[in-house]
């Protein structure tokens, strides 16, 4: 959607008459339905458009070249600042200009295409302007069918009209060269250079024809994106499906095709516990549906799995458009009905009611996702709801599907890929944690490496040693230690401290989106938010004082959670209104959190408890389980008694 479009001559006239910004503002409100545009945004338009007015004051840039301002890239929250369209012989070109008000920035070593600049009253890390311009051009190329079929060439650049270059300037540092080559950057004093760049591609006007094609292009993934995704998945054993995974996969593909062909809304609900391969199936469906030219996105509330799976699909390919296939669950508050062909919702139990930082946007995330897609598939495990805001449930999905007139198909995944091939360990753990009584109270029925350590340093050392094999072991912890904002990117600060053992370790640093696969992160402790929806071979879990044993009984204590933990936000208010319900919910969330952390390991879970009585309890339950194994072995059954041979 383009907010403002005109010929170059019309654009210059609107600036001369001092009506341009008012036209942008009124069209912005009319087309995007937004009112109350900030003064800062209006000032930005006023300032930047005067600079573009000066750039286009060149007779060699055709008067009938197209000009567009504020193009909203479909199915994203991204807007392109300025477009100039025209031709150079038989070549049809659109120059994409990313405009910045910045006057200074700093480079950020160790992070690809990231700089630091003054925004919002402080220094913030943001993408390099050349990267931003290039990535927007790639998004349009990969999802706009008219651009693909008519071979419209997008020519990105960035213009920082307030930015004065200095010797050894960080803006053009060699670490950003890949993106500087793809999208040149221009600063203060570069009027002639930017004009030359535009005139290289726009020698003849097109009377806005190319802007029309971009505005009205059907949104479909390009063949190159389809082929790239399929190629990255092929031969990757991590994403191989077996048994009922394949059955669900084929059923989902058939439902997606039916939804698009017949125009009937379809909803699929798949329930499955930890390690049933929900995420593997979700990623396979994303790739397969994209390869069928369907607009599809992978959706989670938790950012960690989105970033990790996007990174795995990218491999060594630097393609921002792959990131566009991975979305947060609050991305659809203003989506049109059936805006996308398919939405694949992983970790659907984490869906919230409202969206946004202040939980003030939209009505209900489940409802909005079903509304936004012709076909939506939800993967859910209600026992992994770990915050008071988690509202996703099978009943809610069915209710909103019914209200939308959707056909609902249900399924279940039961084969365990985590926890060494059986759900016996999970059933045993749920009994141990008092989540539910199970038939596996004294029997894992599986060779799974569960250990209790009495010293946190020993656990930490063991996890680091195990990680050397495949980079698939991590230390995790309950959220009982503060994650102080000023130290979140400091490798020197130790958040988690256990003084009686002279032990200290940092929480996961706030400078990476892929903690679960970063090799250096084995030296840190991850929390529920960096590990849920992901898996490792081995996990070491530090159980804090929010789970203890008192008088022989398991007790949960929400007061021992860190103040920076948002999982129990709203509990104090609920305690005043309904103490019993508050206590029950807090207990459920604390136990679900440790169930989730302690089922991240496919082969083993090793724990340290800050409460010695809890360690005694776990060791006693483990000894009971091992004794059951010995008895089974003596009876001639196949069983491995010693879980510590790992």
N, C-alpha and C positions, 0 to 999 in steps of 0.2 A: 504494500500500500504506500503510495507516494502522497505526501501531505501537500507539497507545492510543486507545480511543474509549469514551465514556460519556455519560450525561446530565449536565446541569449539577449536579444534586443528587448524583449518584454521584461526580462529580469533587470536589465540596466535601467529601464524606464521606471520600474517599481521602486528601485533604490533612489533614483533621482527625485521621485515624487514623495519619498519618505513614507511609503505605504507597504513596503515589503514585509516587515515584521508583523504588522497587523494582519496582513493576508495569511502569513504562516500561522499565526496564532489562531485565527478564526477557523482556518481549514484543519488545523491540528485538533481543535476541540470538536469540530464537526465530524471528521473522519475517524478519529481515534476515541471519541467519546470521553475525552479527558478535559476537565475544567480546572481552573485554578492553577495553571502552569506557573511555576516558580519565577520570581523576579530574576533569579540568577540565570535561568534558562533563557528568558527573554533578552537579558543583557548579552548573553552569549551569542544569540542569533544576531542581535544588532551589531555587535563588534565584528563577528566573523564574516557576516555578509558584506560589510563595507570592505573588508580585505579581499573577498572574492570579486566584488565589484571592480576593484582596482586591477585584479589579475585579468579579468575578462575585457578590460578596456584595451583591446588590441584588435586592430582591423583584420589581422590574419586569422583570428578565431571567428568562424562564420557567424553571421547574425542569426541564422536560422538553426544553429546548433541547439540541441535540447538542454535544458537545465532543470534538475530536480533537487529538491531539498527535503530532507527527512524521509527517506525510504525505509519503511519497516520491513525487515526481512521476515517473510511468513514463517510461522511456527517457532519464532524465536522472540526474545525481548530486545533484539539488536536493531539499531537504526543507523543507516548510512547518512552521513551529514550532507554530502553534496555529490551530484552526478552531472557529468557533461557528456552528451551523446553526439555522435557524428560519424563520418566515414573518412577513410584514407584510401582512395581508389575503391577496390572491391572489398576492402576490409571494413567490417562494421565494429566500431569501438565505443566503449563507454568508460570514461575516466572516473574512477572512484576516489573521492577526496575525503580523508578523515581529518577533521579540523580540531585543533587543540588550542586552548587558551594558555597553556603552560609557559612559564618563563624560565624554569630550571628543573632539572631532574638529576637523579643519581642512578648509576648502574647497580645491579644486584648480582654479584658473582655467584655462580653455582645454580642459578635458576634461568632456564631457557626463556628468552624473550620477555623478561620481567625487568621493570625499572621502578624507581621510587620517586614520587613527586608530591607536592603539597595539594591535598584535596580534603574538603570537609573539615578544615581546621587542624589538620595534622598531616604527617608524612605517611603516604599509603603506597603499598606495592600494587602496581597495575601492569598491564601488558604494554610492551613497547608500541608506539603509534604505528610503526611500519608493520608490525605483526598484526595489529588490529585491522588495519586497512586490507592487508593481504588475506586475513582469515575471513573477513566479510565478503571479499570477492570470491573466495573459494566456496563459501556457503551458497552464494547466489548461483555460481556455476554448477554446483553439485545438486541443487534442488529445484532449479527453474528450467522447465522443459523447453520453453522458447529459446532461452539462452543456449541450451545444449544443441537443439536441433538446427537453429539458424546460425550457429557458430559465432555468436556475438562475443567479442573479446572484451574482457574487463581489465582495465589498466589501473591498478591501485597506487595511491601515493598518500602521504601525510603532510599536512601544512600546519606548522606551529608558528603562527604569524607574530607571536610575542617573544619568541625564543631567540636569544642572541648567542651565537656560537662562541666558544672559547677554544684555546689550544688544548688538544687532547680531549675534546668534548665527549662526555659519556653517551650522548644521543647517537653518535656515529661510531661508537667503539666497535672494534673488530668482532667482539663476541656476538653482535647483532647482525653481522654481515649477510647471513643467509636471507634475512627478511628485508634488509636495506636494498639488496639486489632485486628482490621481488616487488618491493614497494618503496621507492625512493622517498626520502624525507626532506622537506624544505622548511627553512626557518626565516627569521626576520632578515630582510635584505636579499631574499631569494626570489623576488617577483619575476625577474627575467628568466631564471632557471625553471620556475614552475610554468610560466607561459610556454617556454620551449617544449617542456614535457607534454603539455596539452596539445600543442600544435603538431607534435609528432604523430598524433593519432587522430586528430580532428581537423582535417583540411577542408571538408565539405560538411554542410549542415544536413540534418535528417528530418527537420521539422517535427521533432519529438517522437518520431516513429519507433526508435529503439526503446525509449522510455515506456511507450505503450506496450511493447512486447514484454518488457520486464514486469511491468505492473500486472499484466494479464496472463503471464505464463503459468501453466498448471504446475503444481508442486509435486515433483516426482524425483526420486533419487537417480542420479546419473548412472550410466552404464559403468563409468570408470570407478565410481564409488562402490557400486554393486560388486564389481570384479575384485576390487581391493579387499573388501570385507570377506568375501568368499575365500580368496587366496590366503588371507591371514588365518582363517579358521581351519583350512584344510591341513591335515597332518599334525594338528595340535592336539595331542592326546588328552590334554586337560579338558577339552570340550567334547570328547566322545560320549555319545549317549548309548545307554543299553536298556533292555527290558521295557518297563512301563514308561520310562522317559520317552522312548521312541514312539510309543502308542499315543501319549499325550501330545507329543510334537506333531504327529501326522493329523491328529484330530484338530489341533489348533490351526494348522495350515488350511484344512478343509473349511473350518468355520470362518476364517479370515476371508477366504475366497468367496464363500457364500454371502457374507455380509456385504462385500463390495459389489458382487454381481446382482444380488436381489434387493439391496438397499435396506435389508432388515438388520436391526441392531442385535449384535451377539455379545454375550458375556460368558466367559469361562472361568470357573473357580476351581483351583487346584490346591488341595490341602496336603501338607507334608511336613514332617519334623526335620530336625537338624540333619544335614548330610544326605537328604534324599535327592539331591541334584537339582533343586529348584533353580538356582542361579545359572548352572550349566545349560539347563533347558531354556531359560529366558534368553541367554545370549545367543544360543543357536537359533531361536525363533526370530530374534532381531535381525540376524544376518540373513536368514532364509527369506523373511518377508521383504526386507530391503532388496534382496536379489530378485524378487518378483515385482519390483517397481512399486511397492506399496510404501506409503509414508508411515514409518514406524518409529517408535521411541521406547527405550528402556527407562522405567521410572522407579525411583526409590526415594523414600524420605531421607534415609541415611546417605550422606555424600560418599562415604568411603568405598562401597562397592561400585558406585558409578565411576569414580575416578580410576579404580584399579582395573576394572574390566575394559574401560576405554583405553587405558594404557596398554593392556595386553593385546587388544585388537589392533592398535596402531603399530605395535612392534617398533621398528625403526623409522616408520613413515611419519613425517611431521604434517599431520592433517587435522586442522582445527575442526573440520566439518564432522569428523567422527565424534568429537565431543558433543555436537549438536544432537546426536542420536541418544544421548544420556541426559535425562532431565530429573529435576526435583519434583516431588509430589505436589508442590504448590504452584506449578507452572500453568495450570489450566483454569484459573479463576475467571478469565475473560475470554476463554476459547469459544469459538462458534460451534454449533452442534455438528458433529461428524467432521470436524476440521481435519482430523487425521484418519487414516485407514485403521491403524492398530496402535494400541498402547499396551505395553507389557509391564505389569506392575510386580516387581519383586519385593519381598518383605512387606506385603500388603498389611500385615498386622501393625506396622508403624505409621500408617496413614493417620493424619490428624483431622480434626473437624475444620478449623479455620487455617488460613495460610498467612505467610508473612512473618517478619521478625517479631511483630507485636500481636500476632494471631488475630488480625483484624481484617483480613481479606477473604473474600469468597464466602461460601456457605458450608460446604462439606467436600473434602478432597475426593472421597469415593464417588460422590454424585457427579462432581465436575469431570472426573476422568471418564466415567461412563458416558456423560454428555458429549465429551470432546471427540470420542472415537467411534467409528463404525463397529469395531471389534475390540473389546478389552479383555485381557486375561490377567487374573489375580493369583499370585502364589502366596500362600498364607500359612502361618504357624502361630496360632493365637497364644501359645505358651511362651512366645518370644516378645510379648508386649512388655516393654521395659521402662516406660515413662507414663505419668498420669495423662499425658496428651495423646497417647496411642489409642486410637478409636477404631482401627480397622478390624472388622470381624466378618465372618461368613454370613451371619444374619443381615448385617448392614449392606453387604454387597448384593445379596439377593433382594433386599427391600428396594434399593435404589434401581436395580436392574428391572424389577417389576414396574416401578413407577415410570421408567423410560420406555416401557413396552419391549424390552429386550428378551430374547430367548436365552435361557441360562443352561449351560452344560457344566456338570460337576465331575470332578475326578480326584484321585488321591495318589500320592507317591509314597511308597512304603519301603522300598529297598534302600538300605543304608550304604552310602558311599563314604561317609565319615564314620569314625568309631569302629574301624576295622571290619566292616561288612555286616553288622547286625545292629538291631535296635536294642539288644540286650543291655548294653552299657547305659544307654539313655534311660531305659526303664529303671535300671538299678539306681542311677543317679537321681531320678525323680523321686524314688522312694527314700533315698538317703537324705535328700534336701527337704523332705516332707511336703513335696508338691502334690503327690498322689500316691496311694498305696498300689503296689504292682506285684505281679507274680515273680518279679526279679529282685525281691528284697534281699536275697542272699546269693544271687547268682547272676553274673553278667552274661553267662552263656557265650562268652567270646574271649579271645585272647587280646585283651586291651591293656595297655601299659598305664596303670593308674598308680601314682606314688604320692606319699605324704612326706614332705621335707620339714625338718625342724629348724632349719636355718635358711633365711632368705638368700644369703650369698651363695649357698650350695645350689639352691634352685636356679638362681641367676646364671651361675657358672655352667650348670648342666645344660640349660637352654642354649647358651652361646656355643657350647661344644657341639650340641646336636645340630645347630643351625649351619655349621660349617659343611654339612653334607649336601644340602640342597637349597639353603636359604629359605627353609620352610618351618622354622621354629620361632616362636615369639613369646615374650613375657607380657602377661595381661594382669590387670588389677581391678578390684572393685573401687568405686569412686568414693573413697574415704579420705583422700588427701586433696588439698586445694591445688588448683591449676591457676597460679597467679598470672594475671594478664601481662605484667611487665617482664615476666621471665619465660614466656611461652615459646620463644625462639632461641633461648639460651641453652647451649649444651653444657654450660658450667653449673647451672642451677639444678639442684636435686629436690624435686617436689615430694617424692615419696620417701619418708624417713622412718626407720624402725630403730630407734636409739639403742635399745637393749641388745641389739645384734650389731651395732655400729654399721648399719646398712642404709644406703641411700641410692636412689635412682631417679632419673627424670621421667616425667610424663612424656608421651609422644609430642615431639616438637611441632609447633604451629607454623611450619614453613614447608610442609609437603602435603600433597593430596593423595599420595600413594604409600602411606606408612607401611602397610601390610607387605609390600614387596620391596621396599627400599632396603638394601643390604645393611646400611648403618643403623637402621632402627632396632636391630636386635639388642642394642645397648640401652634402649628405652623401654618403658612399660606402656602398653596400649590400653585404652579403655574400651568400654562397650561400643562407643560410637566409631572407633577406628577398626573394629574387628567383626561386628555383627554383619552377617551376610557374606563373610569370607571364611576361608578355611586354611589350615596349616597342617603339617604332619604332626607336630607336637606343640602344645601350649603349656606354659608355666603360669599358674594363676595364684596371685596373692589375694587371699580372702581377708578383708578388713574387719573392723569391729562392728560393722553393721549386721554381721551374721555370727552368732556365738552360741555356746551351750551353757545354760545355767540350770542347776539342779537337775541335770540329766536330760533337759529339754532344749531343742533348737529354738532360739529366739532371734527375731530380727529387730534392729534398732535404727530407725531412719534418722535419729539425731546424730548418728556417727557419720552420715554422709557429708561430703564437703559442701560448703556453702555455694561453691561455683557449679555444683551439679544441678542441672535443670530437670532431672528426671522426676523429682518429687515436688516440683513447683506447684503451689496451690494446695499442698497438703495441710498447712497450718489453718487455712480457712476452712477446709473440710473437717479438720479435727474439732473445730468449734461447732460446726453444723451437725455432724454425725460422726462421733468418735469411733464407733464400731466399724463403720464403713471405711473410714480413714485408715484404721489399723489393718483391716483386711487388705485394702489396696496396697498399702506400703509393704506388707509382708509378701504379697504376690509379686510386686515389682522387684524387691530385693532378691527373692528366690529365683525369679525368672532371669534376672541379670546374671546370677552365678550359674544357672543352668546353661544360659547362652554362652558365657565365657568358657565354661568347662566342657562344652561340646564343639569347640572350634578345632580341636585336634583330631585328625583322622586316625592317628596311630597311638597317641598317648596324651594324657593330661596329668601334669605334676603340680602339686599344690603346696603352698605354705600358708598357714593360718596365724594371724596375729593373736588369736585366742587359743592358748594351749589346750583348753578343754575341747574345743572344736577339732583340733588335730587328733586328740585322743579318740574322739567319737569316730572320725573318718578312718583312723587306723583300725579301730575295733570292727567297723563295718567291712573294711577290706579283708581283715583276717577271717571274718565269718564267710565272706565270699570265697576266699581261697580254700577254706575248710570244706565248703560245699563242692568245690572243684576236685579236691582230693577224694572225697567220698564218691563222687561220680566216676573218677578214674578207677577207684578200687572196684566199682561195680561194672567196669568194663566199658564205660562210655569214653568217647574221645574228648579230652579236655586238657587245656594247658594250665597247670596250677600256678606256676611262677610267672606273675605278670611283669616281673622286673628284668626279664631278659629282653632288653629292647635295643 
